[in-house]
Amino acid sequence: MTLSPWLAPIVWDGTYNLDILNEQFHQRGVRIGLTTFVIRKYKIFIQNFLQSAEKFFMTGHKVSYYVFTDDINAIPNINLREGRSLEVLKVTGYKRWQDITMRRMQLIRDLISERVINEVDYIVCVDVDFEFRDSVGVEILSDIFGVLHSDYFEKKRQAFTYERRDISAGYIPNDEGDFYYIGGFFGGTVKEVYKLTNHCHNAMMQDKAINIEALWHDESYVNRYFLYHKPTKILSPEYTWNYFSGNPAVVKRKRVVHVPKQYSEVRD
């Protein structure tokens, strides 16, 4: 598919002209923010993340990196291209990885409201255990975008691991759902990302008040949000490839890939 039922473009290689898009975004002087989280043992991924982003992410455009971490000394000193900056933001490291991943929504929301709204035009939120392997440019930008999960893009709705308990604020009924989006990569204008992160944070707090957590934590709430607030652009699994799943013959360019890891070692 290259177009969603609500006419949002689904971005695959060959569906756009990057030269034209780059010229349009340069004329507007667009500034782009990239957030990631480096908490506890996930610090082993940050150097590769930043180095690969410098090589492939928004080449030729103004980029501000916002790195949230519980260990400032773990952030390497990377030589940045002209027009790019890196800011390290100290946060608390939680013991449970579930708490870490869910608190991201609050932290991104607060960063936007306190300062980023005056610093960048678009904000892209990516997990640190991804690696950029090919060009990721302004073709991804839109009011609000989500990324198709490589595990599910060829599967039917019944196989999607939505939150199915109707008491949860992340609940999606069995007969609803368009696509299954990954929770570790989303973005858009600062205004729209604020709406998404604020909604997801409030939904988490609503569930926490009754002592439950959605099945896949922040990813479950992202999928709920995109069901009722349709993304204006959708990125294909080129942007979230996992070599352990999906059909590599369909996805010819693997632009962003999961770094292989032992979850038991980084999440304890």
N, C-alpha and C positions, 0 to 999 in steps of 0.2 A: 504494500500500500504506500502511496505517496501523498494521500490526502485523507484526513479523518472525516467521519460522517458530518462533522460541523465545519468542514472546509479549512481546518488548520493544516498547513503543510507538514508532512513527515519528511525529515531531512535525511536523504541518502546521497551518496556520492553521485554526481552527475545531474542533480536536480536543481542546481543553481550555478550562477556565474560569479565566482569569488572576486574577480577583478572589478566588476560593476559594484558589488556590495561594498568592497573595501573603499572605493571612491566615494560612495554615498556616506559611509560612516566617517571617513576622513573629513569630508565637507562639513559635517555636523560637529566635528571635534569631540567625538564620543570618548568618554572615560569609562573604563571597565574595572570592577573590583572582583577579586577572586578570594573566597574564604576557604579555609581548611582548619581542621582541628588536630593537634598533636598532643595527645593525652596518654600518660603512662607509657606502656611499651610501644605504642604506635609511633614513637619518635624515630624508630628505625627506618621509617618510610619517607621522612621529610626531605632529606637531601635529594633523593631521586625524584620526588614530586616536584620540587622547585626547579631542579636542573632540566627536567623534561618539559616543564611549563615554559621555561625561558626559551626552549628550542622550538616548541610547537604551539603554544597558546597565544592567540591574538597577536601574531607577529606583525610588527609595524604599528601597533596601536598603544595608547596609554593604558597601563595596567597598574593597579595597586593591589598588592598581596596583603591580606589580613590573616595572620596566623595566630590562632588561639592555642595556648599551651600552658601546662602546669609546670614546665621546666624550660625557662628562657634559655639556659645554657645549651639546650639540645638543638636549638635552631642554628643551622650552619650559616656562615657568611658567604653568600652567593653573589657573584658578580652579575649585576642586572644590566639589561640593555637600557639605552637612553629612553627616558620617558616612563620608566617603571620604578616602583618603590616597594619596599617591604616593611610592614609594621608588625611587631610581635606584641600580642595582648595576653597578659597573665590572667589565668583563670584557675579555679579549683579543680583538682583531679579527683574524681569519684572512684570508689572501690569497684562498683558494679559497672560493667561496660554498658548495660542498658541505661543507666542514669546518665552516663557520658553522652551517648548518642541522642537521648531525648532532650537533654538540656541545650543542645545546639540551637534548637529553634528559638528559645528565649534569648540566647546570646546574640544570634544573628539579628533578631528583631530589635534588640536594644542597641546594637551597634548602628543599625540603620537610623533609628530615631534620634540617637545622640549626636551622630556626626557624619556617617557615610552618605546620607541624603544630600549633603553639601559637597561631597568629594567625588562621587562617581555617578554615572547615569544608569549603568546596568551593574548588577551584581550576580556572580556565578558562584554556586556553592558546591564544592567537590570534596569527597572523602580523600584523606591523605594516602590511603592505600591503593590509589589509582596511579597509573603512569600514562603520560601523554606519549603516544607512539607515532602520531601523524598529525597533520594540520588540524587545529580546532580554532576556527576563526569566527568572524562576525556573522557567518551563516546561521549560527545557533541562536542569535539574539532575537528577542521578541518581547512583547509585554510580559508574558509568563510562559516558560517552557518546562516540559518534563522529558524524561528519557526512558525509552522502552527497556525493560529489564531483559537481558539476553537469555535468561532462563525460560521466559514465558512468551516471547513475541510470536512464536509459531503455535502456541497452545490456545485452546478454547477457554472461555470464561470460567467454566466449571473447575479448571485446574488452577486458577489464580488463588493465591494464598491471602485473600482479603481477610480482614477482621469480620467474623460472622456472628459474633455475640451481639444481640440487639441492645444490650445494656451499655455497650461501649460507645464512646463518642467517635470511634473510628469505624463504626459498623457500616457495612455495605450489604444489602440484601442479595440473596442468591441469584435473582434474576436481573441484577443491575451490574454495571461495570463496563467500561469501554476497552481499556488496556491495563496492563500491570506495569506501573512505573517504579523505577528504582529510587530509593530514598537518598542515595548518596550523591546525586547529581541533579540539580535543578537551578533555575535562575530566571532573570527577567529584569525589568526596570526596578529601581529601588522601591518605588511605591507598591508595585504588585508583589514583590518578594516580601515586603513588610506584611502585606495582607496574609500571604500564605503562612509565614512563620508565626505570626500572631495567632492565626486560627489554630494551627497545629499545637502551639504551646497551650492555648486555652483548653483545647480538647484533651490534652494530656493531664492538665490540672483537674479537669472534670472527672476523668477516669480515676485519677489518684485519690480524689475525694471519696470514691466508693471502693478503693483498694483493688483496682484492677489495672492491667497494662495491656494495650493492644498487642496482638500476636507478634507483629514485626515492628513494634515500637514506632519511631518516627516515620518509617516507611508506610505503615498502615494509615497514619493520619494524612500523609501526602496523597495516598491513593484516594482516600475519602474526599480530600479537598479538590482534587482534579476531576472527580466524578461530578461534582456540583458547581465547580468553577473551572470550566473547560480551558486547558492550555491553548494559547494562541499559536504555538508551534510545538512540534514533537520531534525529538531527536531519535534516530534509529539506533539499533544496538551497535552500530559503528562506534558510538560514543560511550559504551559501557560493556566492552566485550569481556567475557569470561571463558577462558580456554577449556574449562571443564563442562561447559554446557552450550547449547545452541548449535546452529548449523553453520560451520565456517564457510561453506560453499555459497551461502546466501549473503553473508557479510564479508565482502571482499576486502574492504579497508577497515582495519582495526585501529581506530584513532585513539581511543582511551581504553586501557585494559586494567583488569584487576591484577594486582601483584600477588602471586602465589604465596600463601602463608599457612601456618598451622594456627587455627583460631584458639586452640587450647593454650598456646604459648603467649599470644598477645592479649588475650582477654581475661587472664586469671586475676 
